[in-house]
Amino acid sequence: QVQVMESGGGLVQAGGSLTLLCEASENSFSHSVMGWYRQAPGKGRELVARIFYGRVTEYADFVRGRFTISRDNAETTGYLQMDNLKPEDTAVYYCNIRTTAGDYWGQGTQVTVSS
């Protein structure tokens, strides 16, 4: 069982920045796909960005150019750098670790962007 924990959320004004952190509990992280998802009130969970073992990245159109996903396999840690935040980015952000053994989710971290 992989334990996943997110941190780094908070309240920020529009145009500001936050960095989210995703910590995984074991070395299978290095062979995993790490993704960030978000869920706004009344909406479904949507993919924000993900990074593969070979560090290939994918971004949703609504964050491309503003958010950057990265990972440190040695530290089993992933990051989501969020710049130029907008009120519509307000949501709970979840980290997902996908390994050959299954999908693992954290509890989420709240990001609130004020206008």
BATOR-799640 format. One record per residue: residue in one letter; residue number from 1; x, y, z of N, C-alpha, C in turn. Coordinates in nm, 3 decimals. Example, Ala and Ser with C-alpha at 12.3 -4.5 7.8 and 13.67 -1.06 7.14 Angstrom:
BEGIN
a, 1, 1.319, -0.569, 0.780, 1.230, -0.450, 0.780, 1.320, -0.330, 0.780
s, 2, 1.285, -0.225, 0.708, 1.367, -0.106, 0.714, 1.290, 0.003, 0.787
END
This chain:
BEGIN
q, 1, 0.085, -0.118, 0.000, 0.000, 0.000, 0.000, 0.089, 0.124, 0.000
v, 2, 0.070, 0.212, -0.098, 0.147, 0.336, -0.105, 0.070, 0.445, -0.033
q, 3, 0.133, 0.510, 0.061, 0.072, 0.624, 0.130, 0.111, 0.751, 0.055
v, 4, 0.011, 0.836, 0.033, 0.033, 0.960, -0.042, -0.016, 1.076, 0.041
m, 5, 0.065, 1.182, 0.047, 0.026, 1.299, 0.126, 0.058, 1.426, 0.048
e, 6, -0.042, 1.514, 0.039, -0.023, 1.642, -0.026, -0.009, 1.752, 0.079
s, 7, 0.059, 1.858, 0.041, 0.069, 1.977, 0.127, 0.097, 2.096, 0.038
g, 8, 0.088, 2.214, 0.097, 0.124, 2.335, 0.024, 0.008, 2.420, -0.022
g, 9, -0.115, 2.373, -0.001, -0.228, 2.455, -0.040, -0.245, 2.575, 0.050
g, 10, -0.339, 2.662, 0.011, -0.363, 2.780, 0.093, -0.446, 2.882, 0.019
l, 11, -0.450, 3.002, 0.075, -0.524, 3.114, 0.017, -0.424, 3.209, -0.048
v, 12, -0.452, 3.247, -0.171, -0.364, 3.337, -0.244, -0.448, 3.430, -0.332
q, 13, -0.398, 3.547, -0.358, -0.468, 3.640, -0.445, -0.445, 3.603, -0.592
a, 14, -0.537, 3.643, -0.676, -0.523, 3.618, -0.820, -0.389, 3.677, -0.869
g, 15, -0.322, 3.599, -0.954, -0.190, 3.639, -1.002, -0.076, 3.586, -0.918
g, 16, -0.109, 3.532, -0.801, -0.006, 3.481, -0.712, 0.036, 3.340, -0.746
s, 17, 0.123, 3.284, -0.660, 0.180, 3.151, -0.684, 0.171, 3.064, -0.559
l, 18, 0.164, 2.934, -0.581, 0.173, 2.834, -0.477, 0.250, 2.714, -0.531
t, 19, 0.315, 2.642, -0.440, 0.380, 2.516, -0.478, 0.321, 2.403, -0.396
l, 20, 0.262, 2.307, -0.462, 0.208, 2.189, -0.394, 0.312, 2.080, -0.390
l, 21, 0.309, 2.002, -0.281, 0.404, 1.895, -0.260, 0.329, 1.763, -0.246
c, 22, 0.382, 1.659, -0.310, 0.323, 1.525, -0.298, 0.432, 1.431, -0.249
e, 23, 0.411, 1.370, -0.134, 0.509, 1.277, -0.078, 0.451, 1.136, -0.079
a, 24, 0.530, 1.042, -0.132, 0.487, 0.902, -0.138, 0.572, 0.820, -0.043
s, 25, 0.517, 0.709, -0.001, 0.577, 0.635, 0.110, 0.680, 0.532, 0.072
e, 26, 0.697, 0.503, -0.056, 0.790, 0.396, -0.087, 0.854, 0.413, -0.223
n, 27, 0.954, 0.332, -0.249, 1.036, 0.349, -0.367, 0.967, 0.314, -0.497
s, 28, 0.849, 0.251, -0.492, 0.776, 0.224, -0.616, 0.742, 0.354, -0.687
f, 29, 0.751, 0.466, -0.611, 0.725, 0.598, -0.669, 0.807, 0.621, -0.794
s, 30, 0.932, 0.578, -0.793, 1.021, 0.608, -0.905, 0.976, 0.541, -1.034
h, 31, 0.894, 0.436, -1.025, 0.845, 0.366, -1.144, 0.698, 0.394, -1.169
s, 32, 0.650, 0.503, -1.113, 0.509, 0.534, -1.120, 0.481, 0.651, -1.212
v, 33, 0.354, 0.669, -1.242, 0.307, 0.793, -1.303, 0.248, 0.877, -1.190
m, 34, 0.293, 0.998, -1.178, 0.241, 1.087, -1.076, 0.153, 1.192, -1.142
g, 35, 0.034, 1.209, -1.088, -0.058, 1.307, -1.145, -0.117, 1.397, -1.040
w, 36, -0.151, 1.517, -1.079, -0.227, 1.611, -0.995, -0.365, 1.627, -1.058
y, 37, -0.466, 1.613, -0.975, -0.605, 1.630, -1.015, -0.666, 1.736, -0.924
r, 38, -0.780, 1.791, -0.966, -0.848, 1.886, -0.881, -0.998, 1.867, -0.892
q, 39, -1.066, 1.910, -0.786, -1.212, 1.902, -0.782, -1.265, 2.028, -0.718
a, 40, -1.340, 2.105, -0.797, -1.403, 2.226, -0.748, -1.542, 2.191, -0.695
p, 41, -1.599, 2.275, -0.609, -1.732, 2.247, -0.555, -1.835, 2.226, -0.665
g, 42, -1.909, 2.117, -0.657, -2.014, 2.089, -0.753, -1.966, 2.035, -0.886
k, 43, -1.836, 2.008, -0.897, -1.781, 1.959, -1.023, -1.710, 1.826, -1.002
g, 44, -1.682, 1.756, -1.112, -1.610, 1.630, -1.103, -1.461, 1.653, -1.093
r, 45, -1.390, 1.545, -1.061, -1.244, 1.552, -1.051, -1.185, 1.555, -1.191
e, 46, -1.087, 1.644, -1.212, -1.028, 1.658, -1.345, -0.876, 1.655, -1.336
l, 47, -0.814, 1.603, -1.442, -0.669, 1.598, -1.449, -0.613, 1.737, -1.472
v, 48, -0.511, 1.772, -1.393, -0.441, 1.899, -1.409, -0.311, 1.878, -1.485
a, 49, -0.231, 1.781, -1.438, -0.102, 1.753, -1.501, -0.054, 1.617, -1.452
r, 50, 0.035, 1.554, -1.530, 0.097, 1.432, -1.483, 0.235, 1.418, -1.544
i, 51, 0.317, 1.339, -1.475, 0.455, 1.320, -1.517, 0.487, 1.173, -1.509
f, 52, 0.550, 1.123, -1.616, 0.580, 0.982, -1.626, 0.721, 0.954, -1.574
y, 53, 0.752, 0.824, -1.561, 0.880, 0.784, -1.507, 0.995, 0.850, -1.583
g, 54, 0.984, 0.857, -1.717, 1.089, 0.918, -1.797, 1.082, 1.070, -1.800
r, 55, 0.999, 1.127, -1.713, 0.983, 1.271, -1.695, 0.909, 1.338, -1.809
v, 56, 0.844, 1.262, -1.896, 0.753, 1.321, -1.993, 0.635, 1.378, -1.917
t, 57, 0.590, 1.496, -1.957, 0.482, 1.563, -1.886, 0.362, 1.587, -1.978
e, 58, 0.247, 1.595, -1.915, 0.123, 1.631, -1.984, 0.051, 1.734, -1.900
y, 59, -0.016, 1.830, -1.965, -0.089, 1.935, -1.896, -0.229, 1.951, -1.956
a, 60, -0.324, 1.983, -1.870, -0.454, 2.024, -1.919, -0.440, 2.160, -1.985
d, 61, -0.523, 2.186, -2.085, -0.513, 2.313, -2.158, -0.531, 2.433, -2.064
f, 62, -0.613, 2.418, -1.962, -0.646, 2.533, -1.878, -0.533, 2.571, -1.782
v, 63, -0.425, 2.491, -1.775, -0.312, 2.527, -1.690, -0.181, 2.536, -1.767
r, 64, -0.180, 2.497, -1.893, -0.055, 2.493, -1.969, 0.004, 2.633, -1.976
g, 65, 0.134, 2.643, -1.945, 0.199, 2.773, -1.944, 0.196, 2.843, -1.809
r, 66, 0.113, 2.795, -1.718, 0.104, 2.856, -1.584, 0.153, 2.760, -1.475
f, 67, 0.129, 2.631, -1.492, 0.166, 2.530, -1.392, 0.282, 2.446, -1.445
t, 68, 0.367, 2.399, -1.352, 0.478, 2.311, -1.388, 0.483, 2.193, -1.292
i, 69, 0.481, 2.072, -1.348, 0.489, 1.952, -1.267, 0.632, 1.898, -1.272
s, 70, 0.679, 1.847, -1.158, 0.814, 1.790, -1.154, 0.818, 1.682, -1.046
r, 71, 0.928, 1.606, -1.044, 0.940, 1.500, -0.945, 1.087, 1.479, -0.909
d, 72, 1.107, 1.431, -0.788, 1.239, 1.394, -0.739, 1.230, 1.247, -0.697
n, 73, 1.271, 1.157, -0.784, 1.253, 1.015, -0.754, 1.334, 0.971, -0.632
a, 74, 1.449, 1.031, -0.612, 1.531, 0.992, -0.497, 1.461, 1.024, -0.366
e, 75, 1.381, 1.129, -0.366, 1.312, 1.171, -0.245, 1.166, 1.127, -0.243
t, 76, 1.125, 1.049, -0.347, 0.984, 1.006, -0.361, 0.889, 1.123, -0.340
t, 77, 0.920, 1.234, -0.404, 0.844, 1.358, -0.387, 0.812, 1.418, -0.523
g, 78, 0.692, 1.472, -0.533, 0.653, 1.542, -0.654, 0.606, 1.682, -0.621
y, 79, 0.604, 1.767, -0.723, 0.571, 1.907, -0.703, 0.476, 1.955, -0.813
l, 80, 0.396, 2.055, -0.776, 0.318, 2.127, -0.876, 0.338, 2.275, -0.848
q, 81, 0.416, 2.340, -0.932, 0.437, 2.484, -0.920, 0.324, 2.554, -0.995
m, 82, 0.250, 2.637, -0.925, 0.134, 2.704, -0.984, 0.157, 2.854, -0.983
d, 83, 0.167, 2.912, -1.099, 0.189, 3.056, -1.114, 0.070, 3.122, -1.182
n, 84, 0.060, 3.252, -1.166, -0.049, 3.329, -1.228, -0.184, 3.263, -1.199
l, 85, -0.208, 3.236, -1.073, -0.331, 3.168, -1.033, -0.454, 3.254, -1.060
k, 86, -0.563, 3.188, -1.092, -0.690, 3.254, -1.122, -0.797, 3.205, -1.025
p, 87, -0.902, 3.284, -1.002, -1.009, 3.238, -0.912, -1.066, 3.103, -0.955
e, 88, -1.070, 3.075, -1.082, -1.125, 2.947, -1.129, -1.034, 2.828, -1.100
d, 89, -0.913, 2.853, -1.049, -0.825, 2.745, -1.005, -0.861, 2.697, -0.864
t, 90, -0.953, 2.766, -0.799, -0.995, 2.726, -0.665, -1.053, 2.585, -0.667
a, 91, -0.998, 2.497, -0.585, -1.039, 2.356, -0.582, -0.958, 2.283, -0.475
v, 92, -0.999, 2.160, -0.448, -0.914, 2.068, -0.372, -0.825, 1.996, -0.473
y, 93, -0.696, 1.998, -0.447, -0.599, 1.936, -0.537, -0.553, 1.803, -0.477
y, 94, -0.555, 1.700, -0.560, -0.520, 1.565, -0.516, -0.399, 1.513, -0.594
c, 95, -0.313, 1.444, -0.525, -0.202, 1.376, -0.589, -0.240, 1.230, -0.611
n, 96, -0.208, 1.178, -0.727, -0.234, 1.038, -0.761, -0.102, 0.971, -0.801
i, 97, -0.078, 0.855, -0.744, 0.038, 0.775, -0.779, -0.014, 0.647, -0.843
r, 98, 0.024, 0.622, -0.966, -0.021, 0.503, -1.037, 0.098, 0.410, -1.058
t, 99, 0.091, 0.293, -0.996, 0.196, 0.193, -1.011, 0.137, 0.067, -1.075
t, 100, 0.220, -0.032, -1.098, 0.170, -0.159, -1.153, 0.079, -0.229, -1.054
a, 101, 0.087, -0.189, -0.925, 0.004, -0.252, -0.822, -0.130, -0.182, -0.805
g, 102, -0.144, -0.060, -0.857, -0.272, 0.008, -0.843, -0.260, 0.159, -0.837
d, 103, -0.373, 0.224, -0.811, -0.384, 0.369, -0.801, -0.393, 0.410, -0.655
y, 104, -0.318, 0.514, -0.617, -0.318, 0.560, -0.479, -0.340, 0.710, -0.477
w, 105, -0.426, 0.753, -0.383, -0.464, 0.894, -0.374, -0.432, 0.948, -0.235
g, 106, -0.400, 1.078, -0.232, -0.390, 1.147, -0.105, -0.526, 1.202, -0.065
q, 107, -0.526, 1.271, 0.049, -0.650, 1.329, 0.103, -0.685, 1.462, 0.040
g, 108, -0.591, 1.522, -0.030, -0.617, 1.649, -0.095, -0.571, 1.769, -0.015
t, 109, -0.546, 1.878, -0.084, -0.509, 2.004, -0.020, -0.588, 2.116, -0.088
q, 110, -0.644, 2.204, -0.006, -0.731, 2.310, -0.058, -0.649, 2.426, -0.113
v, 111, -0.685, 2.469, -0.233, -0.628, 2.590, -0.293, -0.743, 2.687, -0.318
t, 112, -0.731, 2.807, -0.262, -0.833, 2.910, -0.279, -0.769, 3.034, -0.336
v, 113, -0.822, 3.081, -0.448, -0.767, 3.199, -0.515, -0.872, 3.309, -0.509
s, 114, -0.839, 3.419, -0.445, -0.932, 3.531, -0.432, -0.911, 3.630, -0.546
s, 115, -1.021, 3.694, -0.584, -1.014, 3.791, -0.696, -0.982, 3.930, -0.646
END
